Amino acid sequence: MKEVYIIICSSSDGRLYIEKKFGTREEIQEYLAKLIADGLYCDLDNWLNGTISTNELDYIGDGNGMYGYSNFNDYSINYYAYPYADIPMAEED
């Protein structure tokens, strides 16, 4: 089943990237793994460790949320994908 996912990439140096993507869980897994690989290959000389395949993604909560990361010499990047339906709404005061 296809659904809307929110993709969040945040680095330890304060950069943030957010996008909305529509796809099946498997399509989003592949997309998140590609984002991680693209980031890794941009700075391969400084890469230390991290997620390198869809099989290594961690799954978050009861839904289809997922997480991956890359650690480099001077910084790290965290990658998240959450189904929009799994993101709780903020409560009004």
Backbone bond lengths (Angstrom), bond angles and torsions (degrees), N, CA, C in turn:
res aa  C-N    CA-C-N  psi(-1)  N-CA   C-N-CA  omega(-1)  CA-C   N-CA-C  phi
1 M - - - 1.432 - - 1.534 109.13 -
2 K 1.320 116.42 132.06 1.458 121.06 177.74 1.518 109.55 -84.64
3 E 1.329 114.78 143.52 1.450 120.42 175.78 1.522 108.87 -150.24
4 V 1.316 115.93 169.92 1.459 122.09 -179.89 1.529 108.68 -85.04
5 Y 1.331 115.60 131.05 1.459 122.76 175.81 1.520 109.48 -117.18
6 I 1.313 115.81 147.38 1.451 122.29 170.83 1.525 106.85 -103.69
7 I 1.329 116.26 123.48 1.461 122.81 -179.63 1.530 107.12 -102.78
8 I 1.328 116.70 128.56 1.457 121.77 -179.92 1.524 108.78 -128.63
9 C 1.322 116.46 126.57 1.458 122.39 174.78 1.527 106.89 -121.14
10 S 1.320 116.71 122.80 1.464 119.95 -179.88 1.522 109.59 -130.45
11 S 1.322 115.36 135.44 1.460 119.47 -179.75 1.516 110.21 -109.89
12 S 1.307 115.46 157.94 1.460 121.07 -178.47 1.523 112.02 -68.48
13 D 1.326 118.00 -14.59 1.468 119.83 177.20 1.532 112.19 -92.73
14 G 1.343 116.56 12.75 1.461 120.98 171.77 1.516 116.48 95.81
15 R 1.310 118.96 -2.12 1.462 120.12 178.51 1.522 110.01 -77.97
16 L 1.330 115.22 145.98 1.459 121.41 -178.33 1.519 109.17 -139.43
17 Y 1.324 115.61 135.30 1.460 122.04 177.29 1.521 107.21 -130.59
18 I 1.343 116.77 129.53 1.459 121.77 179.41 1.517 108.36 -132.99
19 E 1.321 115.71 136.55 1.462 120.09 174.80 1.520 110.29 -147.85
20 K 1.311 115.01 161.10 1.459 121.90 177.17 1.524 106.89 -108.99
21 K 1.335 116.73 134.59 1.469 121.77 -177.10 1.526 108.63 -137.36
22 F 1.320 116.78 140.66 1.453 123.14 180.00 1.523 108.33 -108.57
23 G 1.345 117.89 127.34 1.453 120.40 178.99 1.512 112.38 177.66
24 T 1.322 114.82 176.05 1.455 120.56 174.41 1.524 108.49 -77.80
25 R 1.309 116.40 167.56 1.467 120.37 177.96 1.529 110.02 -56.78
26 E 1.306 117.35 -43.19 1.463 121.57 -178.57 1.529 111.11 -64.90
27 E 1.331 117.33 -41.05 1.463 120.55 178.15 1.526 110.99 -63.93
28 I 1.316 116.57 -40.24 1.461 120.59 179.42 1.525 110.65 -69.37
29 Q 1.341 117.70 -37.57 1.466 120.90 175.42 1.533 109.71 -57.41
30 E 1.323 116.09 -48.37 1.466 120.98 -179.81 1.526 111.26 -62.32
31 Y 1.328 116.31 -42.21 1.454 121.04 -179.20 1.529 110.85 -64.47
32 L 1.332 117.16 -45.24 1.463 120.94 179.71 1.533 110.45 -63.44
33 A 1.325 117.19 -42.86 1.471 120.81 177.87 1.529 110.62 -62.37
34 K 1.336 117.81 -36.79 1.473 121.09 177.62 1.526 110.81 -67.40
35 L 1.332 117.72 -41.29 1.471 120.10 176.49 1.526 110.80 -58.81
36 I 1.323 116.00 -43.94 1.469 120.66 -179.88 1.526 110.42 -63.84
37 A 1.337 116.53 -45.12 1.470 120.86 179.93 1.523 111.00 -63.60
38 D 1.328 117.89 -41.59 1.464 120.98 178.65 1.531 110.54 -60.50
39 G 1.334 116.82 -43.16 1.468 120.56 177.89 1.515 112.34 -64.95
40 L 1.315 116.01 -39.49 1.464 121.52 179.12 1.522 110.63 -62.73
41 Y 1.330 117.59 -47.03 1.461 120.71 -176.70 1.520 113.09 -71.43
42 C 1.334 117.98 -17.92 1.467 120.55 175.79 1.523 111.57 -72.35
43 D 1.334 117.47 -21.65 1.463 121.46 -177.72 1.525 110.43 -142.86
44 L 1.310 116.26 46.28 1.469 122.35 -174.53 1.530 112.91 -58.81
45 D 1.318 117.99 -34.11 1.472 120.54 -178.58 1.528 112.81 -64.96
46 N 1.336 117.09 -25.36 1.465 120.81 -178.51 1.524 113.71 -104.88
47 W 1.335 118.12 0.96 1.458 121.97 -177.02 1.527 110.04 -71.30
48 L 1.337 116.40 134.31 1.466 121.76 178.84 1.524 111.97 -105.23
49 N 1.350 116.73 -52.36 1.459 121.17 -179.64 1.517 109.62 -167.64
50 G 1.324 115.03 172.97 1.459 119.16 178.02 1.507 112.32 153.10
51 T 1.311 114.73 -166.96 1.458 123.21 -179.11 1.526 108.44 -79.92
52 I 1.342 117.09 128.30 1.463 118.51 -179.03 1.536 113.76 -124.74
53 S 1.330 117.59 3.22 1.460 119.06 177.55 1.527 110.20 -156.23
54 T 1.312 116.33 166.42 1.465 120.37 178.44 1.524 110.84 -62.88
55 N 1.322 117.76 -29.74 1.473 121.53 179.77 1.524 112.69 -67.43
56 E 1.325 117.15 -20.39 1.462 121.21 -177.79 1.521 113.44 -96.71
57 L 1.337 118.53 -1.15 1.461 120.57 177.27 1.519 109.68 -65.98
58 D 1.321 116.85 141.46 1.456 121.91 174.17 1.521 107.90 -92.09
59 Y 1.323 116.29 146.00 1.463 120.38 -179.47 1.506 109.75 -106.60
60 I 1.329 115.24 140.54 1.455 122.71 -169.94 1.516 110.06 -112.41
61 G 1.322 116.52 127.33 1.461 121.17 172.67 1.514 113.79 67.12
62 D 1.318 114.68 -164.05 1.461 120.90 -178.16 1.525 112.63 -84.34
63 G 1.324 117.55 -16.35 1.460 121.57 -177.37 1.512 111.55 -88.00
64 N 1.315 115.33 -151.45 1.458 121.62 -177.69 1.520 112.35 -104.74
65 G 1.337 118.45 23.20 1.456 120.86 177.90 1.515 110.99 -66.88
66 M 1.326 116.25 148.64 1.462 120.15 -178.59 1.522 110.59 -144.16
67 Y 1.342 115.13 160.85 1.453 122.26 -172.84 1.519 110.07 -145.52
68 G 1.333 115.77 142.31 1.453 122.84 172.43 1.521 108.93 -145.98
69 Y 1.325 117.64 171.34 1.463 119.99 -176.70 1.521 110.80 -155.53
70 S 1.326 114.84 163.80 1.457 123.30 170.35 1.514 108.11 -138.98
71 N 1.321 116.06 132.01 1.461 122.01 175.17 1.521 108.75 -109.52
72 F 1.319 115.25 132.05 1.458 122.36 179.07 1.530 108.10 -120.30
73 N 1.324 117.60 174.66 1.471 120.91 -178.66 1.526 112.66 -55.07
74 D 1.339 117.66 -45.43 1.464 120.72 -172.71 1.522 114.84 -113.08
75 Y 1.309 118.68 -1.21 1.466 121.00 -176.54 1.524 110.25 -161.81
76 S 1.320 115.75 172.22 1.467 121.59 175.98 1.526 108.49 -139.71
77 I 1.322 115.63 158.70 1.465 121.75 177.92 1.522 108.09 -131.51
78 N 1.332 116.43 130.22 1.461 123.11 175.23 1.520 108.84 -106.57
79 Y 1.323 115.77 138.89 1.458 122.70 -178.01 1.528 108.86 -123.63
80 Y 1.324 116.25 126.37 1.465 121.83 -179.10 1.520 109.76 -127.36
81 A 1.322 115.71 148.76 1.466 122.29 170.64 1.523 106.88 -137.68
82 Y 1.321 115.79 123.02 1.464 121.87 -179.92 1.517 109.89 -125.00
83 P 1.336 118.23 132.48 1.461 118.77 170.76 1.526 108.97 -61.37
84 Y 1.310 116.22 134.97 1.460 120.71 -177.91 1.528 111.13 -54.36
85 A 1.322 117.58 -38.12 1.467 121.74 -178.06 1.532 112.07 -66.08
86 D 1.338 118.63 -20.80 1.460 122.51 -179.10 1.529 113.28 -89.02
87 I 1.330 117.82 -5.04 1.462 121.07 -178.99 1.525 108.01 -87.33
88 P 1.322 117.28 118.65 1.469 118.76 -177.83 1.524 111.67 -69.06
89 M 1.300 115.83 146.72 1.461 121.52 176.62 1.526 108.45 -78.91
90 A 1.311 116.99 146.63 1.466 121.69 176.42 1.530 108.42 -71.11
91 E 1.300 115.45 139.92 1.465 120.05 178.96 1.522 109.68 -81.05
92 E 1.303 115.66 142.10 1.462 120.58 176.71 1.520 109.23 -79.82
93 D 1.324 116.51 149.35 1.473 120.77 177.59 1.495 111.04 -76.98
